[in-house]
């Protein structure tokens, strides 16, 4: 039955894409703003997404059988512009249906009736007579930074990260420099019982957490590439409503990327270090401060063929350090801060996938749909090796789920983790 539901969902996506494309003409596509005849100084949009998820033979600890949910996310956005100023607000409603007591529900799935953004922005095309473009944004806001691996406005996930603070951007045609200092927003309520009962509570700034960063991007480098340098600082403490690992982390990193184009090789290289102090868990009784040193790397090479549907072959690999010994007074677990989970590892709703893969994708020109097939792998060397515990370390680092919490341990000699097909 579940296989039939999956097939129907895929067909519905394809039908929706074809109908959307068929309704377009040479004129601008239909949208709420134009249909309502709103003035040019006002931007207004509504987005509703419904997604069905199913998981068979769960591998989570203490989990049995399968699981399923319908995830709803609705966003309403409005922004008014006057001369150099913009005033914006966005509301979000994220909720689940079909969940039961065995569904691992948390604030990445549910955030009902909430103010996601509320900001005032000022923009200049000639900042201080320098000829540079500048923008300053104050208030509650969402952010995408660089590759989005460490700071992101979530796309696949049912809820979205937001922050309250200041963001400053300075740029010209060849480079961009961004700086921010913000307080992350804590999604409330944050206990599973309240989320299941649909309790609505206004999200609040966490004044015990400060997140700041600087990001520099330079384009038109050799090989028609773009280079990025960044530095993020996170300092946090426990509050009455939100437990933390009391992280005080500095994360410098770099990224070099060449965008995909037909008939040429593209690539992406990213590396980051992480130093500071942290606790091993969020438990209130865990007061031991650990020296923190961790690292992350991403390597990807792709090629887009000049053929119908623009097929693209992609090879990529990720590695994030993990904790070698829980009793050595050190923490080697790489923290992904406020980054998006999805990326190369597939959708992460009620399920999980692991690193190391090859994939090929197609983009049919007649419909706004992408087809993608992937295979996932891990290191064939023993997990016991401190340098090659690819699965265990990445599960700890990326999803905060130690290898011991897996319901079905994976054979040490197994190298192929599985596959994924996607229509979207």
N, C-alpha and C positions, 0 to 999 in steps of 0.2 A: 504493500500500500504506500509506504514512504517513497519507494522508487517512482510510483505513478505521480505522487504529489510533486516530486522534484522535476519530473519531465514536464508536467503542466506549468510549473513555475518558469522553466526555461522558455517554453512556448509563449507564455504570456509576455515575457521580456522581449522576445523577438517581435511579437505582434505589436507591442507598444512602440518599439523603435520604428517599425515600418509605418505605423499610423502617424507617428510624430513627423516622420520625414515626408510622408505623403501630403500632410497638411501644410507644408511649407511652400512658399512661392518665391519669386525673385525679390519680393519686398521683405522687409524685416520680419523675423519670426514673431508669432503671437506671444504676448506677455501681459501680465496683469496691469502693469503701468500704462501701456498704450491702450489696452482694452477699456480701462477705467477713465481714460482721458485726463490723466494727472499732469500737472505742470512740469516743465523741465527741471525746475529746482527741487523737485521731490522724487526720490527713488523709493519704490515699494515693491516687495516681492514676497511670495509665499511658496514654500517648498514642503512637500509631503512625501515621505518615503516609507514604504511598507516592505518588510523583508521576512521571509520564512526561513528558519534555520532548523536543521535536524542533525542529530548526532547518534550514531549507532555504536554499541559496544564501547561505552565510555572508558577511558584509561585513567581517569582521576581517582585518587585514593578514596576509598569508601564509597565509590560510585558503582552502580550496577545498571545493566541494560542500556537504554538509550535516553534521549532527551529531545525536546522540540520547543520552539518558541516562535511567536510572531512579534517582530520588533517594529514598533512605530516611532517615527521621528518627524516632527513638524516644526519648521522654522518660519517665523514671520519677521521680516526686516523692513525698516523704514529709515531713510536718511534725508535730511533737509539741508540744502546748500545755499549760502548767501555770501557772495563775493569770495573771500579767502577762507571762510569758515564752513564747517560741516558738523551737524548734530545728528547722531545716529543712535538707533536702539534696535535690538533683536531679541525676540522671545523664542524659547525652545520648549517643546514638550516631548519627552522621550519616555516610552513605557513598553511593557511586555504583556503579551497574552499567551495562554496555553502553558505557562510555566507551572511547576509544581514544587513540592518541598525538596525535591532532589536537584532542582535547577540552581546552579551556582550564581545567584543573583547578587549584584552589587551596583555601585554608582557608575560603573562603565556601561551599564545596561539601562538604568532608570534615572531620570531626573525630570519630574513632572512639573509643568507650568512654571517655568523659570525665566528670569531675565538674564540672557546670555551676554549681551553687550549694551552699554550705555556710555557714550563718549562724546567729547568735543574735540574737533581737530582743526588745526590751522595749517594752511599750505601756501608756499611762496615759490614762484618760478625764478626769482632772482634774490636769493637769500643774502641779505647784507651787501647787496650790489656785487656779489661774487659770480653771478651767472649760474649758480647752482640751484637745483630744486631742493626744497626742504619741506618736511612735514612734522608737526608735533601733535601727538594725540594723547589726551588725558582721559582717564576713566576706565570703565570695565570694557575689555576688548579681547579678541582672539588674535593669535599670531601664527604665521607660518615662517620659519627661518631655515634657509638653506635647503638641505635635503629633507628636512622635516623629521629626521630620525631622533632629534633631541628636543625640538620645540615645534609643535604643530597644532593646527586646527584640525581635529579628527574628522575624517571623511567616512570611512567604513563603520567605525565604532558608533554605537547608538547615542552616546553622550559626547560633549565637546568640552575641551579644556578652555577656561577663560581666566583672565587676570585683571587686576585693578592696579593702575599705576600710570607711568608715563613712557611713551615710546617716541624716539626722535630718529628721523631718517634724513640723510643728506646724499644727493646723488647727481650724476650727470649721465651722458650717453654711454660711458665706458666703465663706471664704477658706482658702487652703492655702499654706504656706511650706515649701519643701524645700531642704535644703542637703546637699551630699555632697563628700567628698574620697576619691578611689579611685585604685588602680593598675589599669589595664586588663590583662586576661588575654591573653597571647600564645598563640594556638593553635599547637600543635606536633604533628608536624613541619610545616614551612612550605615545603618544596620539593616540586615536582611529582612527582619520581621516588619519594620516600618515600610520598607520598599514594597514588600508583598501586599501590605494592606493599603497601599496607595496614599500614605501620609505625605502631605505637601508642606515643605518647610523652605523658607527663603535661604538660598545659598549665601554664604558670608565669606568675606576676606579673612584669610588666616594671617593675623598680625604677628604670629610667631614664625612665619616663613618669609624670607626675602629671596627673590630670584632676580638676578641681574645678568646682563650680557652685552657683548659687543660683537658685531658681525661685519666683515668686509668682503665684498665680492668685486672681482675685477674681470671684465670680459675682454675679448679680442686678444687672448694669449696665443702662443704658437699652437698649431693644429686646430685653429678656430675653436679654442677651448675657453673655459671659465675657471678661475681659481678662487677659492674661498678660505678665509682664516676666521676663526671664531674663538671666543672665550666666554664661558658661562660660570657663574658663581651662585651656589645654592646654600642657604643657611636656614635651618629649621629646628623647632623645638615642639614638644608635645603641647596640646591645648586640652581644655576640658572636654571637647567633643571630638577631637581628631588626634589619634595616636600617630607617631612618626618614628623613624629610625634615627632622629637627631643628626641628620646628615649635615656636614659642613664640607662641601665639595667644590673643588675648582676643576673645570673641564675645558682645557684647550684642545683645539683640533684644526684640521685642514681638510679640504676637499678639492679635487681636480676633476672636471667633468667635460666631456664633449657630447653635445646633444645628438640624438639619432637623426640621420638623414638618409635618404635613399642612396644606394650604391657607395656607402662608405662605412668604415669601422667607427663605432662610438665606444666610449669607455667612461667609467666612474671609479675613482679611487678616493677613499675617505679613511681617515685615521684620527683617533681621539685618545687622550690620556685623562686619567681622573685621579686626583690626589686629595687628601684631607683626612677627616675622621668621620666615623659613623658607628651606629650600633648594629648588632647582628639582626635584630628584629624590632617590630613595633610594640612588643610586649612592655607593659608599664614596669614590670620587674626587671627588665633588661636595662641596666644602667652602666654597663661596661663600654667604655669608649675604645674603639678599635682604630688602629692606623689603616687608612684606606688608600690602596693603590690598585688601579684597574686600567684596562685598555680595551679598545674596540677597533676593528678594521673591516673595511668593505672593499671588495674588488669585483668589477663587472666589465665584461666586454660583449658588445653586440654588433650585429650587422643587419641592416634593413635592405631587402632586395627590391629592385625596381620592377615589381610584378604586380598584377592585380591583387587587391586586398593588402598590399604592402606587408608581406610576411617578414618577421624579424626574429632572428635567432639570438638568444641571450644566454651567456654563461656567467654565473656570479657566485660569490662565496663571501660569507660573513663569519667573523670570529669575535666573541666577547669573552673576556676572562671571567673566571669564577673563583670561588673561595676554595683554596687547596686544603686547608686544615681549620676546622671551626674552633680549635683550641690553641691557636698560635698567637692570639692577640692581634691578628691582622684581618682585614677584609679585602678580598680581591674581586668582589662581585661588581661588575660594571653596571652603573645605574643609567637608565635611558631618560632620566629627568621627565620632561613633559612631551616626549616624542610620540609619534603615531606608531601603532603596532603593525599595521598591515604590510605594506611594502612587498618584498619578495616572498614573504612567508605565508601569504594567503590570508583570507579573512579570519579574524579572531573574535568571534562572538562568544558562543558557549563552547567552542573547540579550540585546539592549539595545533600549530604545525612547527616544524623545526628547520634549521638552516642547511645551506649547501644545495644548489639546484641548477638545472638547466631548463630552459623554457623556449617556446616558440609562440608567437602571437600573430593574429591576422586582424586587419581593420577593413571590413567591407565598405566600399565607398557609397553604396546605395542606401545603407542604413547606418545609424549612429550606434553601432554595436561593435564590441571587440571580443574576439574569441582567443582564449589563451589556454595552453596545456603546459603543465609543469611536472617535473619529477624531483623529489627531494632525497638528499643523501646525507650521510654523516661520515666522520672519519672511521676507517676500518680498523684503526689501532685500538688497543684496549682502553676502556674508560678509566682504568686505574692510573694511567699515566697522567701526571700533573699537567703536562703540556698539550695533551691530546684529548682531554675530556670534553669533546665538542658538544655532544648532546647535553650532558649534565651541566656544564658551565653555562651554556646558552639558555637552558631552561631556567636556571637560577637567575641569570642576569636579566633576561628579557621579560620573563613572565613571573618572576618571583615564586617559582614553583620548583623546589628541590627535586632531584631525581628520585629520592625516596618516596615522594608523594605520587609517583606515577602508579596507576592501578595495575598496568601490565608492563613489567620491565622489558626492555628491548634487548635481544640477544647481542652479545658483544661483537660477534662476527658479522652481524647484519650491517650492510652498507646502504641499502635502499630503504628509505623511510616510507615511501608511498608516492601518490600523485594527486593532482588537482586539475580539474577542468573548469573554466569560467566563461560565462556569457554575461556581458554587462557593458 
